[in-house]
């Protein structure tokens, strides 16, 4: 009996394919987005505790959307929300050659989308009109100050302009940057920085209750050699431990069964 657990090994996949197992083409999974945009320029290290990131593509019938903490890096965007989106959208992004548009809602907990943000901005303008717009986004939005200042500059609005002097059209542009901020993804991080690979031994060819090959007697699989890739948060490690445990127990049970048969004194 053999347990195959080489991780994302192309050589191992070739062995398995030669034995008749179907393979799902491997593609990178769990990676950060390369984005060059003035809105996040100079904000490396800035984090937002809750944001919604949507993969926008005309080829998609249903948009992929994830929510979670967002981190601005020197190269673009990262954080749990982005990593989960890269996992669930691994094949779509690969097909797009990692050139796509992501839409960020920096305040997904605020109802009403753009219109809801417009309402909050107009309320702040009414009651705090003498303050400079570049100072902060108001107590309701509570966006990081540097991010807000970049948004103000992107409209563009002079940062020292008083709230009461801001045009309604410019408030709507600000609201759109908050709730529907479209950013172009021009690539992903390099191969050495990717977490896992989607693809591998096709699951229909494996008895998942025992991790045993359905076509090759005595062959077991566990870990990332299978077409399994989990989202960020330790799920890939859990998958490796779980499938390894199942494979090990299956082999032990088979060994005990074979031993029992070999010691059976009943006549044939």
Backbone as JSON, one array per atom type, in Angstrom:
{
  "sequence": "XXXXXXXXXXXXXXXXXXXXXXXXXXXXXXXXXXXXXXXXXXXXXXXXXXXXXXXXXXXXXXXXXXXXXXXXXXXXXXXXXXXXXXXXXXXXXXXXXXXXXXXXXXXXXXXXXXXXXXXXXXXXXXXXXXXXXXXXXXXXXXXXXXXXXXXXXXXXXXXXXXXXXXXXXXXXXXXXXXXXXXXXXXXXXXXXXXXXXXXXXXXXXXXXXXXXXXXXXXXXXXXXXXXXXXXXXXXXXXXXXXXXXXXXXXXXXXXXXXXXXXXXXXXX",
  "N": [[0.84, -1.2, 0.0], [0.46, 2.26, -0.72], [0.87, 5.63, 0.18], [0.27, 8.67, -1.26], [1.53, 11.77, -0.92], [2.71, 14.31, -1.85], [2.29, 17.05, -1.94], [1.87, 19.99, -3.98], [2.97, 18.71, -6.48], [4.19, 18.5, -9.62], [5.47, 16.4, -10.86], [4.54, 14.2, -9.4], [1.86, 14.35, -10.09], [2.09, 13.65, -12.76], [2.83, 10.97, -12.51], [0.49, 9.92, -11.35], [-1.36, 10.48, -13.35], [-0.39, 8.81, -15.36], [-1.16, 6.43, -14.31], [-3.79, 6.42, -14.81], [-5.5, 8.21, -13.57], [-7.66, 11.04, -13.56], [-6.85, 14.52, -13.92], [-7.19, 17.77, -12.52], [-6.44, 20.83, -13.97], [-3.67, 22.55, -12.63], [-3.72, 25.68, -10.95], [-2.65, 28.87, -9.62], [-3.53, 29.74, -6.25], [-4.93, 31.61, -3.51], [-3.6, 34.38, -3.34], [-2.19, 37.71, -3.43], [-3.38, 40.86, -4.79], [-2.04, 42.67, -7.49], [-2.0, 46.05, -7.8], [-1.96, 49.22, -9.16], [-2.74, 52.3, -8.33], [-3.77, 55.67, -7.88], [-5.43, 56.09, -5.67], [-4.78, 54.28, -3.64], [-2.15, 54.7, -3.47], [0.87, 55.19, -1.74], [-0.15, 54.29, 0.65], [0.7, 51.98, 1.9], [0.55, 49.44, 4.29], [-1.69, 50.39, 5.53], [-4.78, 49.47, 6.95], [-8.13, 48.25, 6.72], [-10.77, 47.36, 8.74], [-13.11, 46.05, 7.88], [-14.22, 45.28, 4.79], [-15.66, 45.01, 1.51], [-15.03, 43.06, -1.3], [-15.37, 42.73, -4.72], [-15.21, 40.72, -7.58], [-15.21, 41.9, -10.75], [-16.4, 41.08, -13.84], [-17.22, 40.73, -17.2], [-17.61, 38.25, -18.23], [-18.63, 36.69, -16.28], [-21.47, 35.12, -14.92], [-22.38, 35.3, -12.39], [-21.26, 37.45, -9.97], [-18.27, 37.18, -8.12], [-17.82, 37.59, -4.7], [-16.38, 38.78, -1.73], [-15.89, 39.31, 1.78], [-14.2, 41.05, 4.37], [-11.32, 41.85, 6.48], [-9.12, 44.28, 5.04], [-6.02, 44.92, 3.52], [-3.68, 47.33, 2.56], [-0.92, 47.08, 0.49], [2.57, 47.43, -0.57], [2.43, 46.66, -3.17], [-0.24, 46.46, -3.85], [-3.31, 45.14, -2.98], [-4.19, 43.19, -0.12], [-4.97, 40.85, 2.49], [-7.51, 39.04, 4.4], [-10.05, 39.14, 3.0], [-9.33, 39.61, 0.29], [-7.66, 37.39, -0.16], [-9.43, 35.25, 0.15], [-11.13, 35.79, -1.98], [-9.36, 35.4, -4.11], [-8.99, 32.69, -3.89], [-11.56, 31.47, -4.32], [-11.99, 32.54, -6.8], [-9.95, 31.56, -8.35], [-9.66, 30.1, -10.8], [-11.12, 31.68, -12.59], [-9.69, 34.1, -12.51], [-7.23, 33.22, -13.43], [-7.93, 32.55, -16.05], [-8.4, 35.07, -16.99], [-5.9, 36.03, -17.15], [-5.0, 37.37, -14.95], [-5.77, 39.99, -15.16], [-8.05, 42.18, -14.35], [-11.0, 43.74, -12.95], [-11.59, 44.9, -9.72], [-14.11, 45.64, -7.38], [-14.34, 47.69, -4.67], [-15.98, 48.03, -1.63], [-15.7, 50.13, 0.85], [-17.1, 50.5, 3.15], [-19.06, 48.3, 3.85], [-20.95, 47.72, 5.73], [-22.69, 49.76, 5.85], [-25.94, 50.6, 5.02], [-27.65, 50.84, 1.83], [-25.75, 51.42, -0.1], [-24.16, 53.45, -2.53], [-26.05, 55.55, -2.44], [-26.74, 55.53, 0.26], [-24.33, 56.35, 1.43], [-24.09, 58.87, 0.29], [-26.19, 60.18, 1.6], [-25.21, 60.22, 4.24], [-22.94, 61.84, 3.93], [-24.11, 64.24, 3.11], [-25.53, 64.87, 5.4], [-23.45, 65.29, 7.22], [-22.29, 67.47, 6.0], [-24.28, 69.36, 6.4], [-24.38, 69.73, 9.2], [-21.77, 70.11, 10.0], [-20.59, 72.08, 8.48], [-18.63, 74.1, 8.5], [-16.18, 72.96, 8.74], [-13.06, 71.74, 7.34], [-12.99, 69.74, 4.41], [-10.99, 67.95, 3.97], [-10.19, 67.1, 6.42], [-11.49, 64.93, 7.89], [-13.65, 62.01, 7.41], [-16.01, 62.14, 8.7], [-18.03, 61.18, 11.57], [-19.61, 58.94, 11.07], [-18.83, 57.5, 8.75], [-16.07, 57.08, 9.27], [-13.58, 56.47, 8.01], [-10.14, 55.52, 7.44], [-7.88, 58.2, 7.9], [-5.85, 58.88, 5.99], [-6.64, 57.42, 3.75], [-9.13, 58.61, 3.23], [-8.29, 61.22, 2.6], [-6.91, 60.72, 0.23], [-9.08, 59.99, -1.33], [-10.52, 62.39, -1.43], [-8.67, 63.91, -2.85], [-8.74, 62.52, -5.23], [-11.16, 63.2, -6.44], [-11.36, 65.75, -8.13], [-11.03, 67.48, -4.97], [-10.27, 70.42, -3.26], [-8.4, 70.08, -0.31], [-8.68, 71.9, 1.8], [-11.11, 73.04, 1.45], [-14.26, 74.08, 2.65], [-16.81, 72.01, 4.1], [-19.42, 72.9, 3.64], [-19.19, 74.14, 1.24], [-18.83, 72.3, -0.7], [-19.73, 70.79, -3.75], [-22.78, 69.1, -4.71], [-22.49, 67.21, -6.7], [-19.83, 66.5, -6.42], [-19.87, 65.38, -3.88], [-21.29, 63.07, -4.45], [-19.47, 61.78, -6.1], [-17.48, 61.25, -4.23], [-18.91, 59.51, -2.57], [-19.25, 57.39, -4.3], [-16.62, 56.49, -4.57], [-16.31, 55.51, -2.04], [-18.25, 53.44, -1.75], [-18.36, 52.06, -4.19], [-15.77, 51.48, -5.37], [-13.79, 51.15, -8.02], [-11.03, 49.26, -8.98], [-8.22, 48.49, -10.94], [-6.86, 45.34, -11.46], [-3.69, 44.3, -12.17], [-2.16, 42.1, -12.09], [-0.8, 39.34, -10.16], [0.77, 38.35, -7.05], [4.18, 37.1, -7.05], [5.15, 33.73, -8.0], [6.57, 32.46, -5.89], [5.46, 33.53, -3.65], [2.88, 32.65, -3.46], [0.27, 30.94, -1.76], [-1.07, 28.37, -1.99], [-2.0, 25.79, -4.38], [-4.59, 25.47, -6.68], [-6.2, 22.64, -8.0], [-5.2, 19.35, -9.24], [-5.31, 15.85, -8.37], [-8.29, 14.58, -9.56], [-11.27, 14.65, -7.74], [-13.58, 12.89, -8.1], [-12.4, 10.46, -8.77], [-11.52, 9.34, -6.47], [-12.09, 7.54, -3.5], [-13.45, 9.21, -1.09], [-14.11, 8.66, 1.51], [-12.26, 6.94, 2.38], [-9.94, 7.81, 1.29], [-8.87, 6.46, -0.83], [-7.72, 5.27, -3.97], [-9.98, 4.81, -6.65], [-9.38, 3.35, -8.83], [-6.84, 2.24, -8.73], [-5.65, -0.28, -6.9], [-4.63, -0.23, -3.5], [-3.51, 2.3, -3.51], [-3.32, 5.42, -1.99], [-4.35, 8.79, -1.23], [-3.43, 12.0, 0.09], [-3.62, 15.37, 1.31], [-2.38, 18.21, -0.56], [-1.97, 17.18, -3.07], [-4.32, 16.39, -4.07], [-7.28, 17.71, -5.7], [-7.91, 19.99, -3.96], [-8.28, 23.0, -2.36], [-8.15, 25.21, 0.23], [-9.67, 28.09, 1.87], [-8.08, 31.04, 3.24], [-6.77, 30.89, 6.58], [-5.9, 28.59, 7.77], [-7.16, 26.37, 6.72], [-6.17, 24.77, 4.66], [-4.09, 23.42, 5.88], [-5.61, 22.03, 7.74], [-7.05, 20.41, 5.98], [-4.98, 18.79, 4.98], [-4.18, 17.46, 7.33], [-6.56, 16.12, 7.99], [-7.19, 14.5, 5.7], [-4.87, 12.98, 5.67], [-5.09, 11.63, 8.11], [-7.42, 10.11, 7.65], [-6.54, 8.5, 5.53], [-4.44, 7.11, 6.79], [-5.81, 5.68, 8.83], [-7.45, 4.13, 7.24], [-5.62, 2.45, 5.95], [-4.57, 1.14, 8.18], [-6.84, -0.23, 9.06], [-7.25, -1.9, 6.86], [-4.93, -3.43, 7.0], [-5.27, -4.74, 9.47], [-7.54, -6.2, 8.84], [-6.57, -7.89, 6.8], [-4.71, -9.29, 8.3], [-6.33, -10.6, 10.1], [-7.71, -12.29, 8.39], [-5.63, -13.88, 7.48], [-5.05, -15.33, 9.76], [-7.25, -16.79, 10.22], [-8.62, -19.78, 11.19], [-10.58, -21.29, 10.05], [-11.83, -23.83, 7.83], [-11.24, -23.9, 4.29]],
  "CA": [[0.0, 0.0, 0.0], [1.24, 3.48, -0.88], [0.2, 6.91, 0.4], [0.9, 9.73, -2.05], [1.27, 13.08, -0.3], [3.86, 15.17, -2.19], [1.91, 18.44, -2.12], [1.62, 20.39, -5.38], [4.11, 18.2, -7.24], [3.83, 18.2, -11.0], [5.98, 15.07, -11.16], [3.6, 13.24, -8.81], [0.65, 14.38, -10.91], [2.39, 12.88, -13.96], [2.74, 9.55, -12.12], [-0.92, 9.58, -11.15], [-2.0, 10.51, -14.67], [0.04, 7.61, -16.07], [-1.91, 5.32, -13.73], [-5.16, 6.51, -15.28], [-6.31, 9.17, -12.82], [-7.88, 12.35, -14.18], [-6.28, 15.65, -13.18], [-7.68, 19.13, -12.75], [-5.27, 21.66, -14.26], [-3.27, 23.37, -11.48], [-3.6, 27.14, -11.08], [-2.36, 29.48, -8.31], [-4.65, 30.1, -5.38], [-4.53, 32.39, -2.34], [-2.55, 35.34, -3.67], [-2.6, 39.1, -3.32], [-3.61, 41.54, -6.07], [-1.17, 43.78, -7.88], [-2.84, 47.18, -8.2], [-1.31, 50.52, -9.14], [-3.81, 53.29, -8.44], [-3.51, 56.8, -6.98], [-6.25, 56.05, -4.47], [-4.09, 53.55, -2.59], [-0.74, 55.04, -3.54], [1.45, 55.73, -0.51], [-0.9, 53.84, 1.83], [1.16, 50.65, 2.3], [0.43, 49.21, 5.72], [-3.01, 50.82, 6.01], [-5.76, 48.39, 6.97], [-9.54, 48.55, 6.98], [-11.22, 46.14, 9.43], [-14.21, 45.37, 7.2], [-14.44, 45.78, 3.44], [-16.21, 44.03, 0.59], [-14.3, 43.08, -2.57], [-16.11, 42.0, -5.74], [-14.53, 40.54, -8.87], [-16.1, 42.38, -11.81], [-16.01, 40.55, -15.14], [-18.39, 40.56, -18.08], [-17.75, 36.83, -18.54], [-19.23, 36.02, -15.15], [-22.91, 35.22, -14.74], [-22.56, 35.69, -11.0], [-20.04, 38.09, -9.49], [-17.67, 36.65, -6.9], [-17.76, 38.66, -3.72], [-15.92, 38.36, -0.4], [-15.86, 40.4, 2.76], [-13.28, 40.83, 5.48], [-10.29, 42.88, 6.62], [-8.39, 44.6, 3.8], [-4.71, 45.51, 3.79], [-2.99, 47.94, 1.43], [0.5, 46.72, 0.48], [3.36, 48.2, -1.52], [2.09, 46.23, -4.53], [-1.67, 46.5, -4.14], [-4.23, 44.8, -1.9], [-4.11, 41.87, 0.48], [-5.89, 40.68, 3.6], [-8.4, 37.87, 4.29], [-11.06, 39.29, 1.97], [-8.69, 39.43, -1.02], [-7.17, 36.03, -0.29], [-10.58, 34.37, -0.08], [-11.6, 36.03, -3.35], [-8.41, 34.78, -5.03], [-9.19, 31.24, -3.83], [-12.8, 31.11, -5.0], [-11.92, 33.0, -8.18], [-8.64, 31.17, -8.87], [-9.71, 29.73, -12.22], [-11.57, 32.84, -13.37], [-8.59, 35.06, -12.61], [-6.22, 32.61, -14.31], [-8.43, 32.68, -17.41], [-8.29, 36.49, -17.35], [-4.47, 36.37, -17.08], [-4.85, 38.25, -13.78], [-6.12, 41.36, -15.51], [-9.48, 42.26, -14.04], [-11.4, 44.88, -12.12], [-12.24, 44.58, -8.45], [-14.88, 46.76, -6.82], [-14.2, 47.7, -3.21], [-16.88, 48.82, -0.79], [-14.92, 50.35, 2.06], [-18.03, 50.49, 4.28], [-20.16, 47.43, 3.45], [-21.96, 47.65, 6.78], [-23.59, 50.91, 5.71], [-26.99, 50.24, 4.06], [-27.99, 51.78, 0.77], [-24.69, 51.59, -1.08], [-23.75, 54.82, -2.84], [-27.07, 56.47, -1.95], [-26.62, 55.61, 1.71], [-23.16, 57.16, 1.75], [-24.44, 60.26, -0.08], [-27.0, 60.71, 2.7], [-24.34, 60.5, 5.39], [-22.09, 62.98, 3.6], [-24.94, 65.45, 3.11], [-25.84, 65.18, 6.8], [-22.25, 65.86, 7.82], [-22.15, 68.79, 5.39], [-25.29, 70.25, 7.0], [-24.14, 70.03, 10.61], [-20.36, 70.45, 10.24], [-20.22, 72.76, 7.24], [-17.49, 75.01, 8.62], [-14.93, 72.19, 8.8], [-12.41, 71.44, 6.06], [-13.36, 68.4, 3.99], [-9.81, 67.08, 4.03], [-9.88, 66.73, 7.8], [-11.93, 63.56, 8.14], [-14.84, 61.61, 6.65], [-17.19, 62.22, 9.56], [-18.12, 60.15, 12.6], [-20.34, 57.76, 10.62], [-17.99, 56.72, 7.84], [-14.88, 56.71, 10.03], [-12.55, 55.89, 7.17], [-8.79, 55.96, 7.79], [-7.7, 59.58, 7.43], [-5.04, 58.95, 4.77], [-7.48, 56.92, 2.66], [-10.1, 59.66, 2.94], [-7.59, 62.33, 1.93], [-6.67, 60.29, -1.15], [-10.36, 60.06, -2.02], [-10.78, 63.82, -1.67], [-7.77, 64.35, -3.92], [-9.1, 61.84, -6.48], [-12.42, 63.71, -7.03], [-10.58, 66.25, -7.01], [-11.53, 68.57, -4.14], [-9.21, 71.02, -2.44], [-8.58, 69.56, 1.05], [-9.05, 72.94, 2.76], [-12.45, 73.54, 1.14], [-15.22, 73.78, 3.72], [-17.86, 71.06, 3.73], [-20.6, 73.61, 3.14], [-18.91, 74.65, -0.1], [-18.64, 71.17, -1.62], [-20.86, 70.58, -4.65], [-23.47, 67.82, -4.57], [-21.91, 66.25, -7.65], [-18.57, 66.02, -5.84], [-20.22, 64.47, -2.79], [-21.66, 61.79, -5.05], [-18.22, 61.14, -6.54], [-16.87, 60.72, -3.02], [-19.71, 58.35, -2.14], [-18.95, 56.29, -5.23], [-15.3, 55.98, -4.18], [-16.46, 54.78, -0.78], [-19.09, 52.24, -1.85], [-18.16, 51.35, -5.46], [-14.43, 51.91, -5.79], [-13.27, 50.2, -9.0], [-9.58, 49.26, -9.08], [-7.76, 47.53, -11.94], [-5.84, 44.37, -11.07], [-2.79, 44.09, -13.31], [-1.39, 40.87, -11.89], [-0.8, 38.75, -8.82], [2.13, 38.26, -6.52], [4.99, 36.13, -7.76], [4.89, 32.32, -7.66], [7.15, 32.07, -4.6], [4.66, 34.07, -2.56], [1.55, 32.09, -3.44], [0.06, 30.04, -0.63], [-1.41, 27.02, -2.4], [-2.36, 25.61, -5.78], [-5.85, 24.8, -6.97], [-5.99, 21.62, -9.02], [-4.59, 18.11, -8.77], [-6.06, 14.62, -8.63], [-9.73, 14.84, -9.59], [-11.9, 13.98, -6.59], [-14.45, 11.76, -8.43], [-11.62, 9.22, -8.89], [-11.02, 8.96, -5.15], [-13.06, 7.22, -2.45], [-13.09, 10.2, -0.09], [-14.33, 8.12, 2.85], [-11.04, 6.2, 2.75], [-8.83, 8.44, 0.55], [-8.32, 5.37, -1.63], [-7.98, 5.35, -5.4], [-11.03, 3.93, -7.13], [-8.91, 2.58, -9.98], [-5.54, 1.62, -8.46], [-5.68, -0.9, -5.58], [-3.51, 0.02, -2.6], [-3.01, 3.66, -3.63], [-4.06, 6.38, -1.19], [-3.95, 10.17, -1.41], [-3.76, 12.97, 1.13], [-3.0, 16.68, 1.16], [-2.62, 19.1, -1.7], [-1.9, 16.46, -4.34], [-5.71, 16.34, -4.5], [-7.88, 18.97, -6.16], [-8.5, 20.64, -2.79], [-7.57, 24.18, -1.84], [-9.01, 25.9, 1.18], [-9.5, 29.53, 2.03], [-7.1, 31.41, 4.24], [-7.19, 30.65, 7.95], [-5.46, 27.28, 8.22], [-8.0, 25.29, 6.2], [-5.36, 23.85, 3.87], [-3.43, 22.55, 6.86], [-6.63, 21.12, 8.27], [-7.33, 19.43, 4.94], [-3.86, 17.85, 4.94], [-4.24, 16.6, 8.53], [-7.75, 15.28, 7.95], [-7.05, 13.46, 4.68], [-3.8, 12.09, 6.12], [-5.64, 10.78, 9.17], [-8.34, 9.15, 7.03], [-5.74, 7.53, 4.77], [-3.72, 6.26, 7.74], [-6.76, 4.77, 9.48], [-7.92, 3.17, 6.24], [-4.55, 1.47, 5.77], [-4.51, 0.33, 9.4], [-7.99, -1.13, 9.05], [-7.01, -2.92, 5.84], [-3.88, -4.32, 7.51], [-5.89, -5.57, 10.5], [-8.44, -7.12, 8.16], [-5.74, -8.89, 6.13], [-4.1, -10.14, 9.34], [-7.38, -11.46, 10.63], [-7.98, -13.33, 7.38], [-4.5, -14.81, 7.43], [-5.04, -16.13, 10.97], [-8.53, -17.48, 10.32], [-8.38, -21.22, 11.1], [-11.7, -22.0, 9.45], [-11.45, -24.53, 6.6], [-11.67, -23.3, 3.04]],
  "C": [[0.88, 1.25, 0.0], [0.34, 4.69, -0.62], [0.95, 7.98, -0.38], [0.53, 11.08, -1.46], [2.43, 14.04, -0.57], [3.52, 16.66, -2.3], [1.64, 18.73, -3.58], [2.82, 20.01, -6.25], [3.67, 17.81, -8.64], [4.33, 16.8, -11.4], [5.03, 13.99, -10.63], [2.32, 13.19, -9.63], [0.86, 13.6, -12.21], [2.32, 11.38, -13.68], [1.29, 9.11, -12.05], [-1.66, 9.54, -12.48], [-1.64, 9.26, -15.47], [-0.68, 6.37, -15.56], [-3.4, 5.37, -14.08], [-6.05, 7.47, -14.53], [-6.46, 10.47, -13.61], [-7.32, 13.45, -13.29], [-7.02, 16.93, -13.52], [-6.46, 20.03, -12.91], [-4.93, 22.55, -13.07], [-3.19, 24.85, -11.83], [-3.31, 27.71, -9.69], [-3.62, 29.82, -7.55], [-4.1, 30.81, -4.15], [-3.33, 33.3, -2.64], [-3.1, 36.75, -3.52], [-2.71, 39.73, -4.71], [-2.59, 42.65, -6.28], [-2.04, 44.9, -8.46], [-2.01, 48.46, -8.09], [-2.38, 51.57, -9.39], [-3.55, 54.41, -7.45], [-4.28, 56.73, -5.66], [-5.56, 55.33, -3.32], [-2.59, 53.79, -2.61], [-0.25, 55.67, -2.24], [0.76, 55.27, 0.76], [-0.46, 52.47, 2.32], [1.14, 50.53, 3.82], [-0.92, 49.61, 6.29], [-3.99, 49.65, 5.93], [-7.15, 48.93, 7.28], [-10.15, 47.28, 7.58], [-12.32, 45.38, 8.72], [-14.46, 46.03, 5.86], [-14.99, 44.65, 2.59], [-15.52, 44.18, -0.75], [-15.03, 42.18, -3.56], [-15.27, 41.91, -7.0], [-15.52, 40.88, -9.97], [-15.58, 41.86, -13.14], [-17.26, 40.3, -15.96], [-18.65, 39.09, -18.37], [-18.44, 36.06, -17.42], [-20.74, 36.21, -15.12], [-23.22, 35.7, -13.32], [-21.24, 36.24, -10.48], [-19.57, 37.42, -8.19], [-17.44, 37.8, -5.94], [-17.32, 38.09, -2.37], [-15.8, 39.57, 0.5], [-14.93, 40.06, 3.9], [-12.28, 41.96, 5.58], [-9.49, 43.04, 5.32], [-7.1, 45.32, 4.17], [-4.12, 46.08, 2.51], [-1.5, 47.61, 1.56], [1.26, 47.64, -0.48], [2.98, 47.87, -2.97], [0.62, 46.31, -4.86], [-2.52, 46.22, -2.92], [-4.03, 43.37, -1.43], [-5.13, 41.82, 1.61], [-6.83, 39.52, 3.36], [-9.44, 37.97, 3.19], [-10.5, 39.04, 0.58], [-8.23, 37.99, -1.2], [-8.31, 35.05, -0.52], [-11.11, 34.54, -1.51], [-10.67, 35.37, -4.36], [-8.55, 33.26, -5.03], [-10.43, 30.82, -4.61], [-12.8, 31.54, -6.47], [-10.63, 32.59, -8.87], [-8.68, 30.88, -10.37], [-10.18, 30.89, -13.1], [-10.44, 33.83, -13.57], [-7.47, 34.53, -13.5], [-6.64, 32.76, -15.77], [-8.32, 34.12, -17.92], [-6.84, 36.96, -17.36], [-4.2, 37.42, -16.02], [-4.94, 39.73, -14.15], [-7.64, 41.49, -15.38], [-9.75, 43.53, -13.25], [-12.03, 44.35, -10.84], [-12.93, 45.84, -7.94], [-14.84, 46.66, -5.3], [-15.28, 48.58, -2.59], [-16.19, 48.95, 0.56], [-15.79, 50.38, 3.32], [-19.25, 49.62, 3.96], [-21.26, 47.31, 4.5], [-22.97, 48.79, 6.69], [-24.65, 50.6, 4.65], [-27.16, 51.3, 2.97], [-26.92, 52.02, -0.27], [-24.3, 53.05, -1.27], [-24.75, 55.82, -2.27], [-27.01, 56.64, -0.44], [-25.45, 56.47, 2.13], [-23.41, 58.63, 1.42], [-25.24, 60.9, 1.05], [-26.17, 61.07, 3.91], [-23.46, 61.72, 5.14], [-22.89, 64.28, 3.62], [-25.32, 65.86, 4.53], [-24.65, 65.82, 7.49], [-22.01, 67.28, 7.29], [-23.08, 69.79, 6.06], [-24.91, 70.68, 8.41], [-22.7, 70.41, 10.92], [-19.79, 71.21, 9.06], [-19.0, 73.64, 7.32], [-16.15, 74.28, 8.65], [-14.37, 71.93, 7.41], [-12.68, 69.99, 5.69], [-12.19, 67.43, 4.06], [-9.48, 66.6, 5.42], [-10.24, 65.3, 8.13], [-13.24, 63.3, 7.4], [-16.1, 61.65, 7.48], [-17.28, 61.05, 10.5], [-18.85, 58.89, 12.15], [-19.48, 56.89, 9.71], [-16.73, 56.21, 8.53], [-13.85, 55.96, 9.18], [-11.17, 56.33, 7.66], [-8.49, 57.31, 7.14], [-6.93, 59.66, 6.12], [-5.83, 58.45, 3.56], [-8.5, 57.98, 2.25], [-9.46, 60.83, 2.2], [-7.27, 61.98, 0.48], [-7.96, 60.33, -1.97], [-10.71, 61.5, -2.37], [-9.93, 64.33, -2.83], [-8.16, 63.74, -5.27], [-10.31, 62.46, -7.15], [-12.18, 64.68, -8.2], [-11.32, 67.38, -6.28], [-10.36, 69.11, -3.35], [-9.42, 70.61, -0.98], [-9.0, 70.62, 2.06], [-10.42, 73.56, 2.47], [-13.41, 73.15, 2.26], [-16.32, 72.84, 3.2], [-19.06, 71.76, 3.11], [-20.42, 74.12, 1.72], [-18.75, 73.53, -1.14], [-19.9, 70.95, -2.45], [-21.49, 69.19, -4.43], [-22.88, 66.77, -5.51], [-20.6, 65.67, -7.12], [-18.82, 65.1, -4.65], [-20.59, 63.1, -3.33], [-20.42, 61.05, -5.56], [-17.48, 60.53, -5.35], [-17.59, 59.46, -2.56], [-19.44, 57.14, -3.01], [-17.59, 55.67, -4.91], [-15.38, 55.16, -2.9], [-17.15, 53.44, -1.0], [-18.9, 51.43, -3.13], [-16.83, 51.78, -6.07], [-13.83, 50.87, -6.72], [-11.76, 50.37, -9.15], [-9.16, 48.17, -10.07], [-6.65, 46.65, -11.38], [-4.99, 44.07, -12.29], [-1.95, 42.84, -13.16], [-1.56, 40.36, -10.48], [0.63, 38.75, -8.3], [2.87, 37.12, -7.19], [4.76, 34.73, -7.22], [5.42, 31.94, -6.29], [6.34, 32.56, -3.42], [3.24, 33.51, -2.51], [1.43, 31.05, -2.34], [-0.12, 28.59, -1.09], [-1.74, 27.0, -3.88], [-3.71, 24.92, -5.87], [-5.61, 23.81, -8.1], [-5.32, 20.39, -8.42], [-5.46, 16.92, -9.13], [-7.56, 14.9, -8.51], [-10.43, 14.0, -8.53], [-12.86, 12.85, -6.96], [-13.72, 10.42, -8.56], [-11.11, 8.7, -7.57], [-12.19, 8.64, -4.22], [-12.72, 8.1, -1.25], [-13.32, 9.71, 1.34], [-13.11, 7.35, 3.34], [-9.77, 6.82, 2.16], [-8.12, 7.42, -0.34], [-8.68, 5.56, -3.09], [-9.07, 4.36, -5.79], [-10.55, 3.02, -8.26], [-7.58, 1.86, -9.76], [-5.55, 1.04, -7.05], [-4.43, -0.58, -4.76], [-2.93, 1.42, -2.68], [-3.92, 4.62, -2.88], [-3.5, 7.78, -1.43], [-4.23, 10.97, -0.15], [-3.03, 14.28, 0.84], [-3.28, 17.34, -0.17], [-2.4, 18.43, -3.05], [-3.31, 16.31, -4.93], [-6.19, 17.71, -4.97], [-8.66, 19.6, -5.0], [-7.65, 21.86, -2.46], [-8.55, 24.96, -0.98], [-8.76, 27.38, 1.21], [-8.49, 29.8, 3.13], [-7.66, 31.19, 5.65], [-6.83, 29.27, 8.45], [-6.24, 26.12, 7.65], [-7.22, 24.31, 5.33], [-4.57, 22.9, 4.77], [-4.42, 21.55, 7.43], [-6.97, 20.03, 7.26], [-6.24, 18.37, 4.88], [-3.92, 16.89, 6.13], [-5.42, 15.63, 8.45], [-7.61, 14.16, 6.93], [-5.94, 12.48, 5.04], [-4.28, 11.12, 7.18], [-6.55, 9.71, 8.6], [-7.56, 8.08, 6.28], [-5.02, 6.57, 5.72], [-4.63, 5.25, 8.42], [-7.26, 3.71, 8.49], [-6.88, 2.07, 6.02], [-4.45, 0.55, 6.98], [-5.65, -0.68, 9.43], [-7.82, -2.25, 8.03], [-5.97, -3.93, 6.33], [-4.43, -5.27, 8.56], [-6.81, -6.61, 9.88], [-7.67, -8.23, 7.48], [-5.12, -9.85, 7.15], [-5.12, -11.12, 9.91], [-7.69, -12.6, 9.66], [-6.88, -14.36, 7.33], [-4.45, -15.75, 8.62], [-6.33, -16.92, 11.15], [-8.33, -18.98, 10.14], [-9.51, -21.98, 10.42], [-11.32, -22.64, 8.14], [-11.97, -23.8, 5.38], [-12.51, -24.28, 2.24]]
}
